Amino acid sequence: MACRSAPAWVAACLTLLAAVTPLRAQRGLTELRERAEQGNPTAQFNLARQYLTGTGVPRDDQEAVRWYRLAAEQGHAGAQHSLGVRYDTGSGVDEDDAEAARWYRRAADQGHWEAQFRLGRLYADGADLSPNTEAEVGAQASAEVEAVRWYRLAADQGHAEAQYGLSQMYFNGRGVTADRAEAARWVERAAAQGHATAQITLASMYETGAGVTADASIAFRWYRLAAIQGDPSAQVTLGYLYDAGTGVAEDDAEAVRWIRRAADQGTAEGEFALGNMYMSGRGVARDPIEAIRWMHRAAERGFARAQFNLGMSYDTGTGVERNAEEAARWFERAAQQGETSAQQNIGIMYANGEGVSRDFVAAHVWLSLAAAGSTGSARASALKGRDTVAQQLPPDQLAVAEQRAREWSPTPEPR
């Protein structure tokens, strides 16, 4: 029965197609399995993908691995790469970097660019590869040299991630002599393919003149391309560039638009920046209450600068009711992450017993850390406060405070 365009036949045609399609799919799967069981590597590879995605069969990672292995052992490059991925990620098998590298290498030797990239990344990341794998590449070759070699093979084929990875090896002098100009050449090739991280990196290089002639307008262009793709860090940076008029005409409203796009993605940097715009009234009507709302979001995500700003708002009563306890709480959270201004403020609050119980040992520790991390007048102020507090401490407590300051290390909050 031929399907006609007349309305009377539409329902019948759709019913017929709905019945026929599953039957065809089942027949196709049966034929695929038969060819796979007969040893056809392409069929084995495709059947593995069916099990991996749960297409026409229940999803089964272990069964996918079994069929990938059968095809890989026959030399199917795609299957070798896919089997390497399973070992790399621990999907259907125990995670095993050495086994991942072994299968990636077999595919990479056939020119499989994704396998070349992934093998390069294993070496660049310092994966734990077995002596057997190291022997395959030659005892004299370091992991970083191998990373460069495999990245380059994939990069020469146009693999954007590999091009970016190779650029970073040149930029940092890993496995090759450091060469910022060569780094810029490779990162630009990745950026031109739409690789957002490469676009941001290239923009930063044009900002600082690393490997290229500094050019704020070109930096702006690359940041904008990454921002258009939705990268929140690029969106925030683009907002700052509009705000400062760097590489583009100053436009506070456009700055807010880009910063808000980052904030709406739930990024602490965007929320912090948007809070600052509301607090200062740049690009939007000044609104301390709205500023605090955004700053609070960023602070709760562990953004130290937002925590410090929130502490200042509670300390001064800007946008919120003045609350010394809340000010101290936010200052201390920022201080624990290494924010020196917060360290100085919480040190003073401990010395004065403001918002916290007076504790000269804690005050001395925080003021010592603030002094160590500051310069100029800020350092002088922290040192003066520390020395004043030291006069209130007996020698044994002063020794405790000094030891705590020496042993302290920042504790970043999860973001």
NORUR-V517488 format. One record per pair of residues at least 4 apart in sequence whose C-alpha atoms are under 8 Angstrom apart, sorted by the first residue. I is the first residue (numbers start at 0). GAP is how many residues later the second one is. D is the distance in Angstrom with one decimal. If there is no record, write none. Layout:
i: [I;I]
gap: [GAP;GAP]
d: [D;D]
//
This chain:
i: [2;2;2;3;3;4;4;5;6;7;8;9;10;11;12;13;14;15;16;17;18;19;20;21;22;23;24;24;25;25;26;27;28;28;29;30;31;31;31;31;32;32;32;32;33;34;34;34;34;35;35;35;35;35;35;36;38;39;39;40;40;40;40;40;40;41;41;41;42;43;43;43;43;43;44;44;44;44;44;44;44;45;46;46;46;47;47;47;47;47;47;47;48;48;49;49;49;49;49;49;50;50;50;50;50;50;50;50;51;51;51;51;52;53;53;53;54;59;59;60;60;60;61;61;61;61;62;62;63;63;64;64;64;64;64;65;66;67;67;67;67;67;68;68;68;68;69;70;70;70;70;71;71;71;71;71;71;72;74;74;75;75;76;76;76;76;76;76;77;77;77;78;79;79;79;79;79;80;80;80;80;80;80;80;80;81;82;82;82;83;83;83;83;83;83;83;84;84;85;85;85;85;85;85;86;86;86;86;86;86;86;86;87;87;87;87;88;89;89;89;90;95;96;96;96;96;96;97;97;97;97;97;98;99;100;100;100;100;100;101;101;102;103;103;103;103;103;104;104;104;104;105;106;106;106;106;107;107;107;107;107;107;110;111;112;112;112;112;112;113;113;113;114;115;115;115;115;115;116;116;116;116;116;116;116;116;117;118;118;118;119;119;119;119;119;119;119;120;120;120;120;121;121;121;122;122;122;122;122;123;123;123;123;125;128;128;129;130;131;132;133;133;134;136;136;140;140;141;141;142;142;143;143;143;144;144;144;144;145;145;146;146;147;147;147;147;147;148;149;150;150;150;150;150;151;151;151;151;152;153;153;153;153;154;154;154;154;154;154;155;157;158;158;159;159;159;159;159;159;160;160;160;161;162;162;162;162;162;163;163;163;163;163;164;165;165;165;166;166;166;166;166;166;166;167;167;168;168;168;168;168;168;169;169;169;169;169;169;169;169;170;170;170;170;170;171;172;172;172;173;178;178;179;179;179;179;180;180;180;180;181;181;182;182;183;183;183;183;183;184;185;186;186;186;186;186;187;187;187;187;188;189;189;189;189;190;190;190;190;190;190;191;193;193;193;194;194;195;195;195;195;195;196;196;197;198;198;198;198;198;199;199;199;199;199;200;201;201;201;202;202;202;202;202;202;202;203;203;204;204;204;204;204;204;205;205;205;205;205;205;205;205;206;206;206;206;207;208;208;208;209;214;214;215;215;215;216;216;216;216;217;217;218;218;219;219;219;219;219;219;220;221;222;222;222;222;222;223;223;223;223;224;225;225;225;225;226;226;226;226;226;226;227;229;229;230;230;231;231;231;231;231;231;231;232;232;232;232;233;234;234;234;234;234;235;235;235;235;235;235;235;236;237;237;237;237;238;238;238;238;238;238;238;239;239;240;240;240;240;240;240;241;241;241;241;241;241;241;241;242;242;242;242;242;243;244;244;244;245;250;250;251;251;251;252;252;252;252;253;253;254;254;255;255;255;255;255;255;256;257;258;258;258;258;258;259;259;259;259;260;260;261;261;261;261;261;262;262;262;262;262;262;263;263;265;265;266;266;267;267;267;267;267;267;267;268;268;268;269;270;270;270;270;270;271;271;271;271;271;271;271;271;271;272;273;273;273;273;274;274;274;274;274;274;274;275;275;275;276;276;276;276;276;276;277;277;277;277;277;277;277;277;278;278;278;278;278;278;279;280;280;280;281;286;287;287;287;288;288;288;289;290;290;291;291;291;291;291;292;293;294;294;294;294;294;295;295;295;295;296;297;297;297;297;298;298;298;298;298;298;299;300;300;300;301;301;301;301;301;302;302;302;302;303;303;303;303;303;303;304;304;304;305;306;306;306;306;306;307;307;307;307;307;307;307;308;309;309;309;310;310;310;310;310;310;310;311;311;312;312;312;312;312;312;313;313;313;313;313;313;313;313;314;314;314;314;315;316;316;316;317;322;322;323;323;323;324;324;324;324;325;325;326;326;327;327;327;327;327;327;328;329;330;330;330;330;330;331;331;331;331;332;333;333;333;333;334;334;334;334;334;334;334;335;335;335;335;336;336;336;336;337;337;337;338;339;339;339;339;339;339;340;340;341;342;342;342;342;342;343;343;343;343;343;343;344;345;345;345;346;346;346;346;346;346;346;347;347;347;347;348;348;348;348;348;348;349;349;349;349;349;349;349;349;350;350;350;350;350;351;352;352;352;353;358;359;359;359;359;359;360;360;360;360;360;360;361;361;362;362;362;363;363;363;363;363;363;364;364;364;364;364;365;365;366;366;366;366;366;367;367;367;367;367;368;368;369;369;369;370;370;370;370;370;370;370;371;372;373;373;374;374;375;376;377;378;379;380;381;382;383;384;385;386;387;388;389;392;392;393;394;395;396;397;398;399;400;401;402;403]
gap: [6;7;10;5;6;4;5;4;4;4;4;4;4;4;4;4;4;4;4;4;4;4;4;4;4;4;4;31;4;30;4;4;4;27;4;4;4;11;14;15;4;10;11;14;4;4;5;8;9;4;5;6;7;8;11;7;5;4;31;4;29;30;31;33;35;4;29;34;4;4;23;24;26;27;4;22;23;26;31;33;34;4;4;17;20;4;15;16;17;18;19;20;4;15;4;5;6;7;9;14;4;6;7;8;9;10;12;13;7;8;9;12;6;4;5;6;4;4;32;4;30;31;4;29;30;31;4;29;4;28;4;18;21;27;28;4;4;4;11;12;14;15;4;10;11;14;4;4;5;8;9;4;5;6;7;8;11;7;5;31;4;31;4;29;30;31;33;35;4;29;34;4;4;23;24;26;27;4;22;23;26;27;31;33;34;4;4;17;20;4;15;16;17;18;19;20;4;15;4;5;6;7;9;14;4;6;7;8;9;10;12;13;7;8;9;12;6;4;5;6;4;4;4;25;30;31;32;4;30;31;32;35;4;4;4;18;21;28;32;4;31;4;4;11;12;14;15;4;10;11;14;4;4;5;8;9;4;5;6;7;8;11;5;4;4;40;41;44;46;4;40;45;4;4;34;35;37;38;4;33;34;37;38;42;44;45;4;4;28;31;4;26;27;28;29;30;31;4;26;30;44;4;5;25;4;20;21;23;24;19;20;23;24;17;4;5;4;4;4;4;4;5;4;4;9;4;5;4;33;4;32;4;30;31;4;29;30;31;4;29;4;28;4;18;21;27;28;4;4;4;11;12;14;15;4;10;11;14;4;4;5;8;9;4;5;6;7;8;11;7;5;4;31;4;29;30;31;33;35;4;29;34;4;4;23;24;26;27;4;22;23;26;34;4;4;17;20;4;15;16;17;18;19;20;4;15;4;5;6;7;9;14;4;6;7;8;9;10;12;13;7;8;9;11;12;6;4;5;6;4;4;32;4;30;31;32;4;29;30;31;4;29;4;28;4;18;21;27;28;4;4;4;11;12;14;15;4;10;11;14;4;4;5;8;9;4;5;6;7;8;11;7;5;31;32;4;31;4;29;30;33;35;4;29;4;4;23;24;26;27;4;22;23;26;34;4;4;17;20;4;15;16;17;18;19;20;4;15;4;5;6;7;9;14;4;6;7;8;9;10;12;13;7;8;9;12;6;4;5;6;4;4;32;4;30;31;4;29;30;31;4;29;4;28;4;18;21;26;27;28;4;4;4;11;12;14;15;4;10;11;14;4;4;5;8;9;4;5;6;7;8;11;7;5;32;4;31;4;29;30;31;33;35;38;4;29;36;37;4;4;23;24;26;27;4;22;23;26;33;34;37;4;4;17;20;21;4;15;16;17;18;19;20;4;15;4;5;6;7;9;14;4;6;7;8;9;10;12;13;7;8;9;11;12;6;4;5;6;4;4;32;4;30;31;4;29;30;31;4;29;4;28;4;18;21;26;27;28;4;4;4;11;12;14;15;4;10;11;14;4;9;4;5;7;8;9;4;5;6;7;8;11;6;7;4;5;4;31;4;29;30;31;33;34;35;4;29;34;4;4;23;24;26;27;4;22;23;25;26;27;31;33;34;4;4;17;20;21;4;15;16;17;18;19;20;4;15;19;4;5;6;7;9;14;4;6;7;8;9;10;12;13;7;8;9;11;12;13;6;4;5;6;4;4;4;30;31;4;30;31;4;4;28;4;18;21;27;28;4;4;4;11;12;14;15;4;10;11;14;4;4;5;8;9;4;5;6;7;8;11;7;112;113;114;5;110;111;112;113;4;31;110;112;4;29;30;31;33;35;4;29;34;4;4;23;24;26;27;4;22;23;26;31;33;34;4;4;17;20;4;15;16;17;18;19;20;4;15;4;5;6;7;9;14;4;6;7;8;9;10;12;13;7;8;9;12;6;4;5;6;4;4;32;4;30;31;4;29;30;31;4;29;4;28;4;18;21;26;27;28;4;4;4;11;12;14;15;4;10;11;14;4;4;5;8;9;4;5;6;7;8;11;31;7;74;75;76;73;74;75;76;5;72;73;4;4;29;30;31;33;34;4;29;4;4;23;24;26;27;4;22;23;26;27;38;4;4;17;20;4;15;16;17;18;19;20;4;15;19;37;4;5;6;7;9;14;4;6;7;8;9;10;12;13;7;8;9;12;38;6;4;5;6;4;4;4;29;30;32;33;4;32;36;37;39;40;4;39;4;23;26;4;22;25;26;37;38;4;36;37;39;40;4;39;4;15;16;18;19;4;14;15;18;37;4;36;4;9;12;4;7;8;9;10;11;12;7;6;4;5;4;5;4;4;4;4;4;4;4;4;4;4;4;4;4;4;8;4;5;4;4;4;4;4;4;4;4;4;4;4]
d: [6.7;7.6;5.7;6.1;7.4;7.0;7.0;6.9;7.9;8.0;6.1;6.2;6.2;6.2;6.1;6.0;6.3;6.1;5.9;7.2;7.0;6.2;6.2;6.0;6.1;6.0;6.2;7.5;6.2;7.3;6.2;6.0;6.1;7.2;6.2;6.3;6.2;5.8;7.9;6.8;6.0;7.2;7.7;6.8;6.2;6.6;5.6;5.9;7.7;5.1;6.8;7.7;4.8;4.5;7.3;7.7;7.3;6.2;7.7;6.1;7.2;4.4;7.7;6.6;6.4;6.2;7.0;7.4;6.0;6.1;5.4;6.6;6.9;5.6;6.5;6.4;5.5;5.8;7.9;7.5;5.8;6.4;6.5;7.5;6.9;6.1;7.1;4.2;6.8;7.6;5.1;5.6;6.1;6.6;5.6;4.9;6.8;6.8;7.7;7.7;6.7;6.2;6.7;5.0;5.3;6.6;6.5;5.1;5.8;6.1;5.6;5.5;6.0;5.1;3.8;7.2;7.4;6.2;8.0;6.2;6.4;4.6;6.3;7.9;4.4;7.0;6.4;7.9;6.1;7.7;6.0;6.5;7.3;6.3;7.6;6.4;6.4;5.9;5.1;7.2;7.0;6.0;6.0;7.1;7.4;6.5;6.7;6.8;5.6;5.9;7.7;5.0;6.7;7.7;4.9;4.6;7.5;7.8;7.3;8.0;6.2;7.7;6.2;7.3;4.5;7.8;6.7;6.7;6.1;7.0;7.5;5.9;6.2;5.3;6.4;6.6;5.4;6.3;6.3;5.2;5.6;8.0;7.8;7.6;5.5;6.4;6.5;7.3;6.6;6.0;7.0;4.1;6.7;7.4;5.0;5.3;6.0;6.5;5.6;4.9;6.6;6.7;7.6;7.5;6.7;6.2;6.6;4.9;5.2;6.7;6.4;4.9;5.8;6.2;5.7;5.2;5.9;5.0;3.9;7.2;7.5;6.1;6.1;7.6;6.3;6.1;5.9;6.2;6.8;4.4;5.4;6.4;6.4;6.0;5.9;5.9;7.3;7.5;7.3;6.5;6.6;6.5;5.8;5.0;7.0;7.2;5.9;5.9;7.1;7.3;6.8;6.9;6.8;5.5;6.0;7.7;4.8;6.6;7.8;5.1;4.8;7.9;7.4;6.3;6.2;7.4;4.8;7.0;6.9;6.1;7.1;7.6;5.9;6.1;5.2;6.5;6.8;5.6;6.2;6.2;5.3;5.7;8.0;7.8;7.4;5.4;6.2;6.5;7.3;6.7;6.1;6.7;4.0;6.7;7.3;4.8;5.2;5.9;6.4;7.6;7.7;6.4;5.3;7.5;6.0;5.1;6.2;6.5;5.0;6.8;5.6;5.2;8.0;7.1;6.2;6.8;6.4;6.0;6.5;7.0;6.4;6.4;5.7;6.7;7.9;6.3;6.6;6.3;7.6;6.1;7.8;6.3;5.9;4.4;6.3;7.5;4.2;7.0;6.3;7.6;5.9;7.4;5.9;6.2;6.9;6.2;7.5;6.4;6.4;5.8;5.0;7.0;6.7;5.7;5.9;7.1;7.3;6.5;6.7;6.7;5.5;5.9;7.7;4.9;6.7;7.8;5.0;4.7;7.6;8.0;7.4;6.2;7.8;6.2;7.4;4.6;7.8;6.6;6.6;6.1;7.0;7.5;6.0;6.2;5.5;6.3;6.8;5.6;6.4;6.5;5.1;5.8;6.1;6.5;6.4;7.4;6.9;6.1;7.1;4.1;6.7;7.6;5.1;5.4;6.0;6.5;5.7;4.8;6.7;7.0;7.7;7.7;6.6;6.2;6.8;5.0;5.3;6.5;6.5;5.1;5.7;5.9;5.2;7.9;5.2;5.9;5.0;3.7;7.1;7.2;6.2;7.6;6.1;6.3;4.2;7.9;6.3;7.7;4.1;6.4;6.4;7.5;6.1;7.2;5.9;6.8;7.6;5.8;6.9;6.5;6.5;6.0;5.6;7.7;7.5;6.4;6.0;7.1;7.4;6.5;6.7;6.9;5.7;6.0;7.8;4.9;6.7;7.8;4.9;4.6;7.4;7.8;7.3;8.0;7.8;6.2;8.0;6.3;7.7;4.9;7.2;7.1;6.1;7.5;6.0;6.1;5.4;6.5;7.2;6.0;6.2;6.5;5.6;6.5;6.6;6.3;6.3;7.3;7.0;6.2;7.1;4.0;6.8;7.6;5.2;5.8;6.3;6.6;5.5;4.8;6.9;6.8;7.5;7.7;6.7;6.2;6.6;4.7;5.3;6.6;6.7;5.1;5.6;6.2;5.6;5.7;5.9;5.1;3.9;7.4;7.5;6.3;7.8;6.1;6.4;4.4;6.3;7.5;3.9;6.5;6.5;7.4;6.2;7.3;6.1;7.0;7.4;7.8;5.7;7.2;6.4;6.5;6.1;5.5;7.6;7.3;6.2;6.0;7.1;7.4;6.4;6.6;6.8;5.8;5.9;7.8;5.1;6.7;7.8;4.9;4.7;7.3;7.9;7.3;8.0;6.3;7.8;6.2;7.4;4.6;7.9;7.3;7.0;7.2;6.2;7.3;7.4;7.8;5.9;6.2;5.3;5.9;7.0;5.8;6.4;6.5;4.9;6.2;7.1;5.8;7.3;6.3;6.3;7.1;6.7;7.8;6.1;7.0;3.9;6.4;7.5;5.3;5.3;6.1;6.4;5.7;5.0;7.0;7.2;7.8;7.5;6.6;6.4;6.8;5.1;5.2;6.3;6.5;5.0;5.7;5.9;5.0;8.0;5.4;6.0;5.0;3.7;7.0;7.3;6.2;7.8;6.2;5.9;4.3;6.3;7.6;4.2;7.0;6.4;7.5;6.2;7.1;5.8;6.9;7.1;8.0;5.9;7.4;6.4;6.7;6.2;5.6;7.9;6.7;6.1;5.9;6.7;7.6;6.3;6.6;7.8;7.0;6.2;7.8;4.8;7.5;5.5;7.1;7.4;4.1;4.5;7.0;7.8;7.9;7.5;7.2;6.3;7.5;6.0;7.2;4.3;7.5;6.2;7.9;6.2;6.1;7.0;7.4;6.0;6.1;5.2;6.3;6.7;5.4;6.4;6.4;5.2;8.0;5.5;8.0;8.0;7.9;5.8;6.4;6.4;7.3;6.7;8.0;6.1;7.1;4.1;6.5;7.4;4.9;5.2;6.1;6.4;7.8;5.7;5.2;6.9;7.0;7.9;7.5;6.8;6.3;6.9;5.2;5.3;6.4;6.6;4.9;5.8;6.0;5.1;8.0;5.2;8.0;6.0;5.1;3.7;7.0;7.4;6.1;6.1;6.7;4.5;6.4;4.7;7.0;6.5;6.1;7.5;5.8;7.1;7.9;6.2;7.6;6.5;6.5;6.1;5.6;7.7;7.5;6.5;6.1;7.3;7.6;6.8;6.5;6.7;5.6;5.9;7.7;5.1;6.7;7.8;4.9;4.6;7.4;7.8;8.0;7.5;5.6;7.5;7.8;5.2;6.4;5.8;6.3;7.9;7.9;7.5;6.2;7.4;4.6;7.9;6.6;6.5;6.2;7.0;7.2;6.0;6.1;5.3;6.6;6.9;5.5;6.3;6.3;5.4;5.8;7.7;7.6;5.8;6.3;6.3;7.3;6.6;6.0;6.9;4.1;6.7;7.5;4.9;5.4;6.1;6.5;5.5;4.7;6.7;6.8;7.6;7.5;6.7;6.3;6.7;4.9;5.2;6.6;6.3;4.9;5.8;6.2;5.8;5.2;6.0;5.0;3.9;7.3;7.5;6.2;7.8;6.1;6.4;4.4;6.2;7.7;4.0;6.5;6.3;7.5;6.1;7.3;6.0;6.1;7.1;7.9;5.7;6.9;6.4;6.3;5.9;4.9;7.1;6.9;5.8;6.0;6.8;7.1;6.1;6.8;6.7;5.5;5.9;7.6;4.9;6.5;7.8;5.0;4.6;7.6;7.9;7.9;5.6;5.7;7.4;4.8;5.0;4.9;7.1;7.4;5.3;7.7;6.3;6.3;7.3;4.8;7.9;6.0;6.7;6.3;6.8;6.0;5.9;5.2;6.4;6.9;5.3;6.3;6.3;5.3;5.3;8.0;6.3;6.3;6.1;7.3;7.0;6.2;6.9;4.1;6.8;7.5;4.9;5.3;6.2;6.4;7.6;7.4;5.7;4.8;6.8;6.9;7.8;7.5;6.6;6.2;6.7;5.0;5.3;6.6;6.6;5.0;5.8;6.2;5.5;5.3;6.9;6.1;5.0;3.8;7.2;7.4;6.2;6.0;6.3;7.9;7.1;6.9;6.3;7.5;6.7;7.0;7.5;5.2;6.2;7.1;6.1;7.5;7.1;5.9;5.3;6.1;6.8;6.2;7.8;6.3;5.5;6.7;6.6;5.1;6.1;7.6;6.1;5.4;7.0;6.7;5.3;6.2;7.1;6.9;6.1;6.7;6.3;6.5;6.1;7.1;6.1;7.6;7.4;4.6;7.3;7.9;5.0;5.7;7.3;7.6;5.9;4.8;4.8;7.7;6.4;6.1;6.3;6.1;6.1;6.3;6.1;6.1;6.2;6.2;6.1;6.6;7.4;7.0;6.6;5.9;5.6;6.1;6.1;6.4;6.2;6.2;6.2;6.2;6.3;6.3;6.2;5.9]
//
